Amino acid sequence: MKEQGTAGTKKYWNAFYKQNVNLPKSSFCSKVQETLTSESFVVDIGCGSGRDTFAFASSGVDAIGIDGSEEAIGLNKSKAEELLLSSKVSFIALDLCKSSDLRNLFEELKNQGIEKQKHLVLYLRFLLHAIDDKTEKTLLETISDVFPQGTKFAAEFRTKEDEQLNKIYDNHYRRFVDTDQLIPDLESKGFEINSFCKGTGLSIYKGEDPFLARVFATKL
Ligand SMILES: C[S@@+](CC[C@H](N)C(=O)[O-])C[C@H]1O[C@@H](n2cnc3c(N)ncnc32)[C@H](O)[C@@H]1O
């Protein structure tokens, strides 16, 4: 049975991260790193184990990781201290469903970006398919309302085409994103699409080759 609802999702991810997941940075992270400078400020939304957040910070880019799993965020905070990276990276536990908390956090990050003269990059790897439609709506609307012109958006996620492929799947909540809806939705929320591709071969893991989309966009 697929666990539904925010509580079920959080329970699943907390148990998952308790196993102290230690994965190398993703191929999408490497792709995004090509576009960054020391002036970038990456907001890794749904950062999980922080595999990519730490990679950004280790390369000298300021980063913050946000996730609903307190377990993951607790481990990430300790790891940041151990690695002496606390000046480059921070982590915060937040449920994206909580729209007013989300808006407050985004406002704070926007202000930090302005104060430090940084270029904001919103980074969402494997998040959009892990949240339901309603949470996606809250997230994208809040992003659109709060973040200023020039903010970059980079997302990688499973699409509808992935639904039929064989996969390693342990029954946690998963949605398959319809890019025919998402792309116009992003455009209607004030984003210009800089590049969009979808297919397999983008992130092969444990013999699974998911059908994914990658979207790069800029707030107009
Ligand atoms: C598939 S994992 C991706 C983790 C990481 N970005 C990566 O690529 O390894 C999805 C993440 O989304 C987080 N998540 C799911 N629903 C959420 C919500 N409502 N609020 C905040 N985080 C959520 C989970 O805790 C999990 O860490």
The ligand as an SDF file (V2000), in Angstrom:
LIG
                    3D

 27 29  0  0  0  0  0  0  0  0999 V2000
   13.1760   11.7380   -3.4460 C   0  0  0  0  0  0  0  0  0  0  0  0
   13.7300   12.6840   -2.0770 S   0  0  0  0  0  0  0  0  0  0  0  0
   14.9100   13.7500   -2.8640 C   0  0  0  0  0  0  0  0  0  0  0  0
   16.0310   14.1410   -1.9550 C   0  0  0  0  0  0  0  0  0  0  0  0
   17.1880   14.8880   -2.6220 C   0  0  0  0  0  0  0  0  0  0  0  0
   16.7630   16.0980   -3.2950 N   0  0  0  0  0  0  0  0  0  0  0  0
   17.9240   13.9770   -3.5860 C   0  0  0  0  0  0  0  0  0  0  0  0
   17.9080   14.2630   -4.7850 O   0  0  0  0  0  0  0  0  0  0  0  0
   18.5100   12.9960   -3.1250 O   0  0  0  0  0  0  0  0  0  0  0  0
   12.3330   13.7560   -1.7920 C   0  0  0  0  0  0  0  0  0  0  0  0
   12.4890   14.6480   -0.5650 C   0  0  0  0  0  0  0  0  0  0  0  0
   11.3450   15.5030   -0.4680 O   0  0  0  0  0  0  0  0  0  0  0  0
   11.0340   15.6670    0.8970 C   0  0  0  0  0  0  0  0  0  0  0  0
    9.6050   16.0380    1.0110 N   0  0  0  0  0  0  0  0  0  0  0  0
    8.5280   15.3380    0.5900 C   0  0  0  0  0  0  0  0  0  0  0  0
    7.3840   15.9860    0.8970 N   0  0  0  0  0  0  0  0  0  0  0  0
    7.7590   17.1300    1.5270 C   0  0  0  0  0  0  0  0  0  0  0  0
    7.0560   18.2260    2.1060 C   0  0  0  0  0  0  0  0  0  0  0  0
    5.7130   18.2730    2.0890 N   0  0  0  0  0  0  0  0  0  0  0  0
    7.7580   19.2240    2.6790 N   0  0  0  0  0  0  0  0  0  0  0  0
    9.1150   19.1870    2.7060 C   0  0  0  0  0  0  0  0  0  0  0  0
    9.8500   18.1810    2.1790 N   0  0  0  0  0  0  0  0  0  0  0  0
    9.1720   17.1640    1.6110 C   0  0  0  0  0  0  0  0  0  0  0  0
   11.3250   14.3210    1.5350 C   0  0  0  0  0  0  0  0  0  0  0  0
   11.5420   14.4130    2.9310 O   0  0  0  0  0  0  0  0  0  0  0  0
   12.5620   13.8850    0.7440 C   0  0  0  0  0  0  0  0  0  0  0  0
   13.7500   14.2110    1.4240 O   0  0  0  0  0  0  0  0  0  0  0  0
  1  2  1  0
  2  3  1  0
  2 10  1  0
  3  4  1  0
  4  5  1  0
  5  6  1  0
  5  7  1  0
  7  8  2  0
  7  9  1  0
 10 11  1  0
 11 12  1  0
 11 26  1  0
 12 13  1  0
 13 14  1  0
 13 24  1  0
 14 15  1  0
 14 23  1  0
 15 16  2  0
 16 17  1  0
 17 18  1  0
 17 23  2  0
 18 19  1  0
 18 20  2  0
 20 21  1  0
 21 22  2  0
 22 23  1  0
 24 25  1  0
 24 26  1  0
 26 27  1  0
M  CHG  2   2   1   9  -1
M  END
$$$$
